[in-house]
Amino acid sequence: MSYTSRDEILASSEGWVASFLNFLPGLGSGYLYQRRWKSYFLTIAASTAWFTLGFFLKGDSEPSQREQIIGVSGLFFISLVTVIEANLAFKKASNKIKAEKEKIMSSDKKGWFK
């Protein structure tokens, strides 16, 4: 029984789906799709830290329009970074798997003209 490697799992996913899932909710759902647990939990920790920071800095008073824009733009920044990172990780894994397959194909040639 052969086990699939981490790169094979990542390369078998669709990069655009992972990027879309990371962008739309903004909480790293694309990492769940790609089975990248450490990246998912780091994204959840960053989002939670952003909410907590806003909560403690503002206290009991109602946030102003400017502060609301800062809060939403921080979450947008987190989701944008995860979109780019998920897409780059997919491309890197996909290129690595493609290179390994080409290496296997070139070493399988038999005969006089290798």
N, C-alpha and C positions, 0 to 999 in steps of 0.2 A: 504494500500500500504506500503510495507516494503522497507526501504532504505538499500542499501548495505553499510557496514562499510568500512573504509579506509583499514583495514587489509584484508577484503574479496576481495577488488579490487586488492590489491597488491598480494595476494595469488593466484588469478585467472590468473595473468600474468605468463609468462614463464620466469624463472630466467636467462636462457642462452640467451634468446632474448634481455632482458634488458642489460645484460652484454656485448653482442656483439654490440648493438647499442651505448653503452657508450664508447666502445673501438674504434670502427672503425672511426667515425667522431671525437671522442674525445671531444665533446661539450655537453655531457649529454643527447643525444637523447633517451637513454633508460629510463631516468626519465620521459620523455613525454609519453612513452609507459606505464609506471607504474602509470602515473597520479600523480607524486610527484613534484609539482610545485616549492616548496621552494628549494628543492635539485637541480632542473634544473636551477633556477635563480642564485643560489650560484655558480654552475659550470660555467655558462656563465660569472658571475662577476669575478671569479678566472681566467678564460681564457683571458678575456678582460684586467684585471689588468696585467697579464703576458705579453701580447702584448704591452700594454701601457708602462710598465716598460722598456721593451727592446727598444721601440721606443725613449723614452726620454733619456735613458742612452747612446744610440749610437749616436743620433743626426742625422746630415746630411751625415756622412761618411758611407761607405759600410761596412757591418759586415764581420769579418774574418771567416774563416772556424770553428775555435773554438767557436766563439760566436754563429754561426748558430747551432752548435751541442748542445750548452747550451740551446738555445731557443726551439729546437725540443725536447730535453730531458725533459724540463719543461712541455711541453704539453703532452708528453708521461706519465710523472708522474701524471699529473692531470687525464688523462684518466684511468690510472691503479688504482688510488684511487677510482674513481667512479665505475669502474668495480667491485672491491672488495666490496664496500659499497652497491651497488645495489643487488649483490648476497646475502650478509648477511641479508639485509632487507627483501628480498624475503623469505629466509629460516626462519627467525624469524616470519614473518607473517603467513607463511604456517604452522609452528609448532603450533602457537597460535590458528589458525582456527581448526587444527586437534584436539588439546586438548579440545577446546570448543565442537566440535562435539562428541567426546568420552564422555564428561561430560553429554551432553544431552542424548546420547544413554544409558548411565548407569542409569540415573535418570528416564528413561521411562519404566524400567522394572517393571512389576506389578505381583502381586501374593504373594505367601507365601515365596518364596526364592529370596529376592532382593539382 
